[in-house]
Amino acid sequence: MNKYAVLFLMLCALTSCDYLEVQEKEKTTSEIVAIVNTEKLFREDLKSVLPNNISEQDSIVLVRGYINDWAIKQLLLKKAETNSSLEDVEEINSLVKDYKESLLINSYKERLIKQQLDTIIDDNEIELFYSENKENFKLNEELLKIKYLHFDNNIINKKEITTLFKSDSIEDVEALEKQQLSFKFYQFNDTIWTQLDKVLLKLPFSKENLLKKTKFVQKQDSLGLYLVAIKDVLVRNDIAPLSYIKPTIKQMILHKRKIELIRDIEKILVKDATKNNNFKVY
């Protein structure tokens, strides 16, 4: 091959490389939608902004708004970096470092807790915890064991319903429940504790009247007839009953177990690090 042929091939190769480089640049440039100083926003970055099934006009408005917000952010960031003192930057870097470390550590702890925490709590443990901490379970609200019933004025069998409501027999309660579609609202289970504030939203009785035990009381207004029976009452600063506070106690026991588990893990980490000469105090 003569020297002219070699030169020609080299020129073609160089031209081909230049062409590919220009093509790559054009491809990259075409994907850029905005530039602020040296920061670039690419078309790819906008994909997460646009929801599905959006009109072209709405997408244009959304994209323009996003680009404008991005540009303002970059400009403010540049100004902040330029006008911040070295102390400010170092303090921010330190805060970022602390925050990152806290996130990593907490994430690791949560994984360990999920893997190792015993979440089974039996009734004996709950009762023991309750008896040992009763003074910490004083109520900051009023509770009632109550049953009530509200129905329209135009209901036909008022007397029958009232008689059934006054009764304590299970059969009569079941008979009432069969007619529940005729009632506006009701609660027949008076073995559970109910917050007074919730009851007041349903019944047109005063707070004072509802804080008195009564076998039966009724009230009528333009909306209908209200029947009420109050079996028991607890006021503020009374000790909360176990049945009411039980879910809270479970959470407290679990929280205590979490703290103890983390402490045990930390002790093991320190012990192992010391044993392997990875932790030394001078």
N, C-alpha and C positions, 0 to 999 in steps of 0.2 A: 504494500500500500504506500503510495507516495505521500509526501508531507502535506500536500494540499488537501488530500482526502482526510488525513488525520485532523487537520485544522478545522475542516468542515464538520466532522463528527463532533469535535469538542464544542464548536460553536452551537451546534444543534442541541447538545446536552445542556449547555449553559442556558440557552434560550428556553428549553423545556423546563428547567428548574425555576427560572425567573417567572415563567408563565404560571407554574403551579403555585409559587409563592404569592404572586399577585392575586390568583384565583382564591387562595385561602384567605388572604387579607380582605378581598371583596366579600367573601362569604361571612367572615367574622364581622366586618363593618356593617353588612346588611342586617345582622342580628342585633346591633346596638340601636336602642331607641332613644337614649338620652346620655349626655356626658356632662358631668360637673367637675371641673378641674381635671383630675386624673381618674375619677371614679366613673364607671360605666354601668348603665342599666341595660340589660339584654331582654330581647323578646321572650326568652325562656322564663325570665323572672316574673312576667306578667300572667303566666298560665294559672298560677294559684289565685290570682285576683279575680279572674272572670268566672262567674258561676255558670252552670249549664243552662241551656234554654233561655239565653238572654238575647234581646234584639241587637242588631248592629248599632243602632243609634245609642242605646243604653251602654253598650260595651265601649263605645268611643268616649262617652262622658266619664265612665268609670276609669278607663285607662288614663285619660287626661288628668283626672283628679289624682290618681295614684302617682303618675309621673311628677306632677307638681309637688305633692307631698314629699316624694323621695328627694327631689331637687332641694327643697327647703331644708330638709333634714341634713343633707350633705353640706349645704352652705353654712348652716348653723354649727354643724360639727367642726368644719374647717375653722370657722371664726373662734369657736370655743377652744380648739387646740392651739390656735395662734395666740390667743389672749389669756391662756391659763399659765400660771407660774409653774415652775418645776415642782414646788411643794404640792400644788393642787393635783398635778398629774400623778405624782408618786402616791398621794393619798388615795386617789381614785383607783390606781392600779392595785393598791393594797386591799381596798374594799372589794374589788372584783375578785382578787385572789382568795380572800376570806370567804366570799359568797360561793365561789366555785368549789372550794374545799368543803364547805358546809353541805352543799348539795350532794356532792359525791359521798360524803360520810353518812348523811341521813338516808340516802338511797341504799347504801350498803346495809345500814342498820335495819331498814324496813324489810329488805330481803331476808336477813337473818331472822327477824321477828316472825315473818310469814312461815319460814321453814321450821323454826324451833319452838315457837310459843304454844303452850298448852292452853287451848281456848275452852276446854270442858270445865264447867263450874257446876258442882252439885249443890243441892238445896241446903245441905248441912253447912257448907262453907259460907253460903249467902246468909243463913240465919246467924252464924257465929259472928260474921262481919257486922251484921245489923245490931246484934246485942252489944258488941264492943264499942260501937260508934253511934249509939242512939242519939246522943246529944247533938251530933252533927247533922241530924236529919229533921230539924225543926221546919215546920211548914212556913212558907211565905205566901200562902194562899189558903182559901177556904175550900174544904172538900165535903161532898155530900154522898150519902147512899140514898138514892132517890129513884122513884119511878113516876113517870108522868105520861100524859096523853092529851092530845089536842085534836078535836074534830069540828066540822062545820055545825052551824046552828040548825041547818035543815036536815040533819041526819034523823032517821026515823026512830031507831031503837035506843034513845038516850038513856032511859032507865036501865035497860038490860046491860048496856056497856058500863054504866056507872057501878052497877051491882058486881059485875065481873071484875072491874078494876079494884074495888074495895076488898075483894076476896084474896086470900093468901094461898089458895090451892093451885097446884100446878095445872090441873085440868082447866081451871078458869083462865089462867094466863094463856094456855094453849088456845082456848076458845077466842080470846082477844086477838092473838096473833093471826088467826085464820081470817080476821076481818081487817087486817092491817091496811089493805088497799083503800079502806073507807076513812082512814085517819090521815091527818096532815103530817104529824110526826109523833113519835112515842119512844119511851124507854121503859121496858118492863123489868129489866134486871137490876134489882136494888141491892145486889151483893158486891157490886164493884164501886169504887170511889170515883166520883166525877167532879171536875173543877166547877166551882160555883159560877165563875165568870162565863163558862160555856152554857150553863143552864139559863142564866139571865138573858142570853141572846135569844132564847126560844120561848121563855115564859114571861108573861106580863105581871110578875110578882115583884115586890120590893126585896131587896137584899135581906132586910131584917126578918121578913116573913119566911124566907127560905132557910134561914139559919136556926129555925125552930123545928124540933122533931114533931111530926104530926102524922097520924094514921090516914087522915084524908082532909083535903081542902080543895075547893073548886072556885073557879072564877069564870065569868062570862063577859065577852065584849062583842063588838061587831064582827069579829073574825071567827067567833065560835066559842066552844066550851073547853076549859082547861081543867084537868084532873091531876092532882099531885098527892103523893104520899112520901114523906121523908123519914127514913128509917134511922139514920145516924148523921151526925155533924161533927166536923173537925174544923177548928178555927186556926188563925195564924199563931205560930209558936207552939202549937201542939206537935207531938212527935209524929212524923209521917208513918202511916201503917206500912208494914213490910210488903204487902201485896201491891201497894202503889209505888213504892220506892225500889222495888226489885230490879227493874231494868237498869236503873242508875247504879245500884250496887254492883251489878255484873260488870258494867263499864269501869267502875272504880277498881274492882279486883283485877280486871284485865290490864288496866293501866299500871297497877302496882307490880304485876307480873312482868310487864314490859320493862319497867325500870330495873327490876332485879335481874332480868335476863341480860340487859345491856351491861350492867355492872359486872356480871359474871364473865361476859365476853371480853370486856376491857381488861379484867384481871388476867384472863388466860393469854391475851395478846401480849401484855407486859411480861408475864412469866416466860412465855415462849421466846420473846425477843431478847430477854435477859439471858436465858439459857443458851441461845444461839449467838450471843455476843453482838446482837444487832441493836441493843440498847444498853448504854453505859452512862453512868453519872460520875462526873469527876469532881 
